[in-house]
Amino acid sequence: MEIIYQGFDGLDLSVSSNIPHDFADRLERAQEEARRTKEPALLDHRGVTLTVAETGARGGYAFRCETDGAIWFFKRPNPNDPWGVRVSLRSLTLALYGLGGARQMLFDTLESLGIPVAAHGVSIGRVDYAIDILAPGFVLEADHFVTHSRTRRKDHFDGMQGYG
């Protein structure tokens, strides 16, 4: 058995900050364009290019955007709800730049967008870690999986070489 790659594969963070009102206004206009055209709208804000989706996301996030390497979720500014930003870093970003580089990219983007971040203002929501293993001779045994007693299982190994 040989480990080919190991590293962070996904990272979701919440940021304790509200977006500036001018940014919220520009996101609103871009979102309206995305709804009208049924295509994500491009928005350049303070040197950061975002694609703005026509919908937001669960949890009160009015806006959903993408940059190179991340998916961003923004709430409308609300001083009563300080956790107004969520970001999901993609696996390619983490693979190319590592955790430290991806973290720096995150904070650089927040600064460029004019979104202040307080000390200790970042909370980890989810971490995915991947290990790719080369294991010649490995045989997947469906009976070795442990599942909840109410789980229904159907095997799909018939005719597949090297399985079962």
N, C-alpha and C positions, 0 to 999 in steps of 0.2 A: 504494500500500500504506500502511495506517495501523495503528499499534499502538494497540489499544483498552485492553489491560490487560497489565501484566507484574508479576510478583512471585512470592514463594515460594508453592508450592502444596501442599507436604507437608514435614514435618520429623520425623525419628525420632531420638531421643536416648537414650543410656544414662546412668544416674546411678550413681555409685559410692557406694552407701549400702545399708544394710539397713533394712527397715521395722521399727518397734517391735513387740515381741511381742504387746502388747494389740491392735494393729491387725491383725496376722496372725490372732489368735484370732477377731476380729470378722469378718474376711474369710472365714475357714473356715466360720463359722456361716451367713453370708449365702450362700456358695457351696452349702452343703448345702440351704438353702431353695430356691435356684435349681434344683438338681438335682431336688428333690422336686416343685416346681411346674412345671418345664420352662419357666420364665420368668425373666428376669433379676431379681435381688432388689435392692431399694433398701437402701442403707446410708448413714446419716449418721454421719460420723466427724469430730468436732471442727469441725463447721460445714461440712464438704464433703460434698455428696451424690454418691454413686457408685451406678451400677447394676453389680452383680456378676454376671458370667456363670457358667454352670454348669461351665465348663471353663477351664483356664489356656491356655498357649500353648507352642509349641516353645521349646527353649532353657532349660528348667527353670523357667519361669514358672508358678507354681501358681495364680495368680489373674489374671483379665482383667476390667478394670473400665472404665467410661466416665464421664466428666464432661462438662459442656458444653464442647465444643471439643477433647477429647483422649481417646485410648484409652490406658489405663495397664496395664502388665504388672508384677506383683510376684512376686518369689521369696520363699520362706519365709526367715526370718532365718538367716543362716549366716555366721559371721565368716570362714570360709575362702573365701567367694565375695562379694567386696565389691560387685560390680556387680549389685545386686539389684532395680533398677528400670529399666524401659524405658517411654518415652512416645512416642506418635505424635500429633503435632499435626495437626489436620485443616485442609483448605484454607480452609474458611469462617473459622476462627479466624485464620489468617494473613492472609486478605483483609480481615477486619474490623479487626484490631488491629495488623497489620504485624508484622515480625519482632521488634522491640523490645517491643511490647505482649504478644505471645504468649510471649516469653521471661519477661517479668515475671509473667504469669499462671502459667506453669510453676513458677517459684520461689515465688510466693505460695501455690500449692496444696501444694507440697512442705512448706513451712513450716507451713501449716495442718494438714496430716496428721501433723506431728511427725516428718518424715523429714529428718534432717540431711544437708546437702550440703557436702562438703569443697571447699576451693579447688581448682580444676582437676579437679573431680569429675564433669564432664559430657563425654561423648564423642558426637560426631555419627555416627549410623549411616547416615542417608540424607537427601538433600536433593532435593526436586523443585522445579523452577522452571518457571513457565508463562508463555508469551507468547501472547496472543490477538491475531490480526492480521486486519484487514479487507482482503481482497485481491480486489476485483472482477476478473473475468477469469482468475483462477487456475484452471488445469486440472491435475488430479491425473494424472500419467503413471505408470502402474504399472511400466513398463520402466525408470524412472529410480531405482527403489529398489535398493539394494545389500543383498544377503542372503548368508548362508553358502551354500556350494555344495550342502550337503545339505538346505537348506530347500526344502520343497514349497510352492508358491504357487498359489492359485486366485483369479482375479479375479472380483469380484461387481459389475461395473459395468453389466451389460446392463439397459437400460431406465431407468437413473438419469440424469436431466437434469443436465448440467453436469459429468459425470464421463467421463473417457476419451474 
